[in-house]
Amino acid sequence: MYQRLTVPTEQGYQADGLMAIERLGRLEDVIDRLMKEYNQTQEALERLGAQGKEKTATYKQLWANKLSLRELLTRLGCL
């Protein structure tokens, strides 16, 4: 279950250092994987596009995946 580790203050945030660092590290690992998947998806779309395969089911699925990944990364402040 999710439990917030930070408390917003007028000066920024306060947190229990070790637990917050652990969670931040895990979050950054997730962001790294999402960015890698986003870039790989973009590259695959470019390859298929160069082959004229924009109307294939694979291309459409990759496009939908790219949009979902972009939305997640945008909400996380990474794009």
C-alpha positions in Angstrom: 0.0 0.0 0.0 1.2 3.5 -0.9 2.3 5.7 2.0 3.5 9.2 1.5 7.0 9.8 2.9 7.3 13.5 2.4 5.5 16.4 4.0 5.0 19.6 2.0 6.2 22.8 3.9 6.5 26.4 2.9 10.2 25.8 2.4 9.8 22.7 0.3 9.5 19.1 1.6 10.6 17.2 4.7 11.0 13.5 4.9 12.5 10.5 6.7 15.8 10.4 4.9 16.5 6.7 4.5 13.0 5.6 3.5 12.6 8.5 1.1 15.9 7.9 -0.6 15.0 4.2 -1.0 11.7 5.1 -2.6 13.3 7.8 -4.8 15.8 5.3 -6.0 13.1 2.8 -7.0 11.1 5.6 -8.7 14.1 6.6 -10.7 14.6 3.0 -11.7 11.0 2.9 -13.0 11.5 6.2 -14.8 14.7 4.9 -16.5 12.8 1.8 -17.7 9.9 3.9 -19.0 12.3 6.2 -20.8 14.2 3.2 -22.4 10.9 1.7 -23.5 9.7 5.0 -24.9 12.9 5.5 -26.9 12.8 1.9 -28.2 9.2 2.3 -29.2 10.0 5.5 -31.0 12.9 3.8 -32.9 10.6 0.9 -33.9 8.0 3.3 -35.2 10.6 5.1 -37.2 11.9 1.8 -38.7 8.3 0.7 -39.6 7.6 4.1 -41.0 10.7 4.0 -43.2 9.4 0.7 -44.6 6.0 2.2 -45.3 4.2 0.1 -42.7 2.2 2.8 -41.0 -1.1 1.0 -41.5 0.0 -2.3 -39.9 -1.4 -3.6 -36.6 2.1 -3.6 -35.1 2.6 0.1 -36.0 -0.8 1.0 -34.5 -0.1 -0.9 -31.3 3.4 0.7 -31.0 1.8 4.1 -31.5 -0.7 3.5 -28.8 2.1 2.3 -26.5 4.1 5.4 -27.2 1.2 7.7 -26.4 0.6 5.8 -23.0 4.3 6.0 -22.2 4.5 9.7 -23.1 1.5 10.4 -20.9 3.1 8.7 -17.9 6.5 10.4 -18.4 4.8 13.8 -18.9 2.9 13.3 -15.6 6.2 12.4 -13.9 7.8 15.6 -15.2 10.2 13.7 -17.4 9.1 15.0 -20.9 
